[in-house]
Amino acid sequence: MAEESGNNVSMAASITRGVLFGLPLAIGLLTILFWLQGDFDFLRALGAAALPGTLLGVFGGGFAGVAYAMAKEH
């Protein structure tokens, strides 16, 4: 039972690290992309990138965290 609890904590920590890395990365990259490719000033590009960057960063970071935790177990 203790080993399973340790695996859950490890999985949660990996997901959290993935989200904390993926969230600012996705928002930053989308902001730069919208700013350079679109007809937006920087603040408008940041606003346009906020929702898709959040969704992409949380989903992608969480998925990467799960994949890392599963690979680390074996």
C-alpha positions, 0 to 999 in steps of 0.5 A: 500500500505504501508503494502505491501511495508513493507512486501517486505522489510521484505521478502528481509531482510529475504532472505538476512539473509538466504543467508549470513548465508547459503553461508559460512556454505555450503562452509565451510561444503563442504570444510571440507567434501572434505578435509577429505573424498577426496584425496585433500589438504585444498586449493584444497578442498576449490577450489572444494567446491567453486562452489557447495557451492555457489550454495547450500548456495545461494539457500538453504539460500534464500529458508530458508529466504523465508520460515522464512518470510512467517512463520513470516507473519502469 
